[in-house]
Amino acid sequence: MSKLIMVGVLVGGLLAGAGSAMAQVPQGGIGDPLTLAASGVLIPYLTEGGTVALIEVASPVGDNSNAHMQFFDASCAKIGPSVGIPLTTNDIAFQVVGDIVPAGTNGLVAISGIDQSGFGNAPLANPIHARIYLFNPSDGTSRVVEPIILDTAEFPGNPHTWSPLRTAATFFSPLMTEVVHTHLFIVCPRDTIQGGEGSYFDTTLGFPAIDPPFPTGLGLLRARVYDTRETFLRNIIGIPCDCFTEFFLEDPDVFGVGAGGAIFTDAAAAPDGTYTELEADPALTTTFTGYRSVFTVNSPLNNFFGRLSNGSRPSIQGPSPVSTR
């Protein structure tokens, strides 16, 4: 009963505004992405719709005078040359993304060190903290985007590498209407980030490996959708995830094949909203993370934004957690 009360509080507010034991298998992604990041960092950014994206990088431990950034578009293709962001000990620096990439571009930015030649990548000399701030002057929303970190400085190596990339995630969404929408941002890096020829975080340069490796092309996800009373409603397959992908949950042509997304607007089947378990298609080597925005249309209020809850696909499928990415 308390669960339904809390759902009612969230939906009502919108309308008013207009862990496990380790096994001997490859795994990772369970570190805190806001902890001291070692080796490198990858962060999604948006500049579409007039959004201003501001990168913040701090170097609390030691000097990172050779730190630099490489921008990628929404398909993980490189955009232009790398950009330096040198940092001394206890320094903090900022970079406006729109000064580097074409207006309206979304994608990922990679942060690492650069070698003595000035052309090759290298792991960070010292740990950093990083995040991106998003400001949208058209609707007044402000958001903070957490990073993907390649390793944790205090507890390096598996299972803490490439946090928070996993093979599954979960989220709640209120019933989608003309007034209440849910917007998803999903990050599924390609092998231009690591694994392909000339990839940015090449393991031969000392960067930790992602396992399973990033795909060469499009990643695919699938979903199990339940109502708030644990009743299974529908599964959806063929959900595209290409490096940086965004879509509105109620858009069936984007979220799923055919009319799969219509379940999120079905007041008869899910009057109190839906609970979704999103996972990588096991036929592909996809690891991902994502962010969810639940908001009231045409209102500067009631915009709930944050990263999706995650876990490994076998753990979330149940019945008990297992240690794997």
SEVEX-607138 format. One line per 4 residues: their letters; for each residue x, y, z of C-alpha. Coordinates in steps of 0.05 Angstrom, whole numbers, plus 5000, padded with zeros to 4 digits. Each point is the difference from the previous one (the first is absolute). Layout:
BEGIN
A) X:Y:Z | ...
END
This chain:
BEGIN
MSKL) 5000:5000:5000 | 5057:5048:5017 | 5029:4988:4931 | 4937:5025:4966
IMVG) 4998:5060:5046 | 5070:5021:4979 | 4983:4990:4927 | 4940:5045:5009
VLVG) 5043:5054:5033 | 5049:5001:4942 | 4947:5000:4945 | 4959:5051:5038
GLLA) 5060:5046:5006 | 5013:4996:4925 | 4928:5015:4982 | 4999:5059:5048
GAGS) 5057:5032:4961 | 4957:5007:4937 | 5487:4451:5217 | 5028:4920:5009
AMAQ) 5058:4950:5009 | 5054:4999:4947 | 5006:4942:4951 | 5060:4983:4957
VPQG) 4971:5030:4937 | 5012:5065:4962 | 4961:5055:5034 | 5002:5073:5017
GIGD) 4962:5064:5004 | 4982:4999:5074 | 5046:5057:5022 | 4974:5069:5020
PLTL) 5006:5045:4937 | 5004:5061:5046 | 5062:4974:5036 | 5072:5017:4979
AASG) 5005:4978:4928 | 5065:4969:4976 | 5024:4987:4929 | 4944:5036:4962
VLIP) 4929:5026:4999 | 4943:4998:4950 | 4940:5047:5007 | 4937:5010:4957
YLTE) 4983:5071:4979 | 4941:5036:4966 | 4998:5066:4962 | 4935:4989:4962
GGTV) 4942:5048:5008 | 5045:5056:5024 | 5026:4960:5060 | 5065:5026:5028
ALIE) 5047:4944:5024 | 5057:5018:5047 | 5055:4949:5018 | 5029:5004:5070
VASP) 5066:4964:5015 | 5037:5004:5067 | 5068:4971:5018 | 5002:4994:5076
VGDN) 5056:4950:5007 | 5056:5023:4954 | 5022:5033:4935 | 4965:4984:4934
SNAH) 5034:5052:4957 | 4994:4954:4940 | 4925:4988:5006 | 4960:5006:4936
MQFF) 4932:4984:4971 | 4974:4968:4936 | 4928:5011:4978 | 4957:4949:4965
DASC) 4932:5009:4967 | 4938:4958:5015 | 5026:4943:4956 | 5068:5000:5036
AKIG) 5036:5032:4940 | 5056:5048:5020 | 4986:5074:4993 | 5061:5043:4985
PSVG) 5067:4999:5036 | 5009:4988:5074 | 4996:5059:5048 | 5047:5011:5059
IPLT) 4974:5011:5070 | 5064:5004:5042 | 4992:4996:5076 | 5048:5012:5057
TNDI) 4991:4970:5069 | 4934:5022:5033 | 4981:5034:4935 | 4931:5002:4968
AFQV) 4985:5017:4927 | 4939:5009:4956 | 4986:4992:4926 | 4938:5023:4962
VGDI) 4985:4942:4953 | 4966:5047:4949 | 5067:5034:4989 | 5028:4935:4973
VPAG) 4944:4961:4965 | 4949:5024:4948 | 4935:5028:5030 | 4947:4947:5012
TNGL) 5050:4943:5007 | 4992:4946:5052 | 5051:4947:5016 | 5057:4980:5047
VAIS) 5063:5034:5024 | 5061:4958:5020 | 5050:5027:5050 | 5070:4972:5010
GIDQ) 5073:5021:4998 | 5043:5010:4939 | 5070:4970:4990 | 5065:5038:4992
SGFG) 4993:5003:4924 | 4937:5040:5007 | 4962:4953:4953 | 4989:4935:5038
NAPL) 4952:4987:5057 | 5022:4979:5069 | 4965:4984:5066 | 4990:5059:5046
ANPI) 5061:5017:5042 | 4957:5010:5062 | 4927:4987:5018 | 4946:5050:4983
HARI) 4928:5017:5014 | 4957:5018:4939 | 4927:5015:4982 | 4960:5040:4950
YLFN) 4949:5054:5015 | 4942:5009:4952 | 4960:5066:4996 | 4940:5008:4955
PSDG) 4978:5074:4996 | 4936:4982:4962 | 4968:4962:5058 | 5044:5020:5058
TSRV) 5024:4929:5017 | 5069:4987:5029 | 5030:4930:5004 | 5064:4967:5024
VEPI) 5026:4941:4959 | 5044:4949:5037 | 5061:4972:4965 | 5020:4930:4978
ILDT) 5068:4987:5033 | 5050:4950:4973 | 5027:4982:5069 | 4997:5020:5073
AEFP) 5063:5029:5030 | 4990:4971:5069 | 4978:4930:4981 | 5026:4989:4929
GNPH) 4985:4942:4954 | 4940:4955:4995 | 4945:5003:5020 | 5007:5076:5001
TWSP) 5020:5014:4928 | 4956:5037:4950 | 4949:5021:5053 | 4940:5003:4993
LRTA) 4996:4962:4934 | 4960:4936:5010 | 4956:4953:4960 | 4933:5019:5032
ATFF) 4963:5057:5032 | 4932:5014:5032 | 4954:5060:5005 | 4930:5023:5018
SPLM) 4958:5044:4956 | 4933:5031:5016 | 4944:4991:4949 | 5019:5040:4938
TEVV) 4948:5053:4980 | 4998:5064:4962 | 5024:5034:5063 | 5050:4951:5030
HTHL) 5058:4973:4959 | 5061:4956:5012 | 5064:5013:4961 | 5056:4948:4999
FIVC) 5073:5011:4983 | 5038:4934:4989 | 5076:4994:4991 | 5026:4938:4964
PRDT) 5072:5016:4978 | 5027:4973:4935 | 5069:4970:4986 | 5026:5069:4979
IQGG) 5003:5012:5075 | 5037:4935:5012 | 5012:4936:4960 | 5002:5026:4929
EGSY) 5060:5022:4960 | 5024:5068:5026 | 4951:4999:5058 | 5008:5054:5052
FDTT) 5008:4958:5063 | 5044:4946:4967 | 5019:4946:5050 | 5072:4997:4972
LGFP) 5009:5071:5028 | 4984:4977:5070 | 4925:5013:5004 | 4958:4946:5034
AIDP) 4960:4955:4953 | 4924:4999:4997 | 4972:4929:5003 | 4958:4984:4961
PFPT) 5033:5044:4947 | 4963:5057:4966 | 4965:4982:4934 | 5021:5025:4932
GLGL) 4931:5023:4981 | 4930:5009:5029 | 4986:4971:5068 | 4932:4971:5016
LRAR) 4961:4998:5065 | 4936:4965:5022 | 4951:5012:5056 | 4950:4967:5047
VYDT) 4944:5047:5021 | 4958:4991:5063 | 4945:5041:5033 | 5009:5024:5072
RETF) 4966:4938:5027 | 5055:4954:4971 | 4956:4976:4943 | 5040:4986:4937
LRNI) 4972:5041:4942 | 5046:4993:4940 | 5069:4987:4974 | 5032:5044:4948
IGIP) 5058:4981:4955 | 5043:5036:4950 | 5010:5064:5040 | 5057:5038:4964
CDCF) 5059:5025:5040 | 5053:5033:4957 | 5053:5034:5042 | 4955:5057:5025
TEFF) 4926:4987:4988 | 4941:5039:5027 | 4926:4989:4994 | 4934:5016:5033
LEDP) 4971:4938:5034 | 4931:5010:4968 | 5028:4999:4929 | 4988:4929:4975
DVFG) 5038:5009:4935 | 5064:5018:5038 | 4996:4961:5065 | 4979:4933:4971
VGAG) 4979:4962:4940 | 4929:5014:4976 | 4953:5022:5055 | 5043:4976:5059
GAIF) 5006:5069:5030 | 4924:5009:5004 | 4998:4962:5065 | 5029:5062:5035
TDAA) 4938:5040:4982 | 4948:4945:5014 | 4958:5026:5058 | 4961:4934:5003
AAPD) 5061:4955:5005 | 5045:5045:5043 | 4960:5056:5033 | 5054:5013:5052
GTYT) 5058:4996:4952 | 5051:4947:4982 | 5062:4966:5026 | 5049:4980:4945
ELEA) 5060:4954:5000 | 5045:5020:4942 | 5057:4954:4979 | 5051:4988:4946
DPAL) 4982:4950:4946 | 5043:4939:5019 | 5015:4988:4926 | 5042:5064:5000
TTTF) 5057:5025:5044 | 4965:5062:5026 | 5013:5035:5065 | 4963:5064:5016
TGYR) 4977:5052:5049 | 4943:5050:4995 | 4964:5060:5028 | 4926:5014:5009
SVFT) 4962:5065:4999 | 4928:5000:5024 | 4968:5068:4990 | 4938:5042:4993
VNSP) 4992:5028:4930 | 5009:5075:4993 | 5017:5009:5074 | 5067:5021:5031
LNNF) 4980:4960:5062 | 4998:4925:5013 | 5057:4975:4956 | 5029:4939:5034
FGRL) 5067:4981:4969 | 5050:4946:5020 | 5038:4938:4980 | 4964:4934:4993
SNGS) 5009:4947:5053 | 5042:4943:4973 | 5028:4930:5009 | 5023:4941:4958
RPSI) 4948:4967:4955 | 5003:4933:5038 | 4992:5035:5067 | 4940:5041:4980
QGPS) 4967:4940:4966 | 5005:4965:5068 | 4985:4962:5041 | 5065:5019:5037
PVST) 5057:5048:4984 | 5061:4972:4963 | 5067:5034:4988 | 5007:5018:4927
R) 4998:5064:4960
END
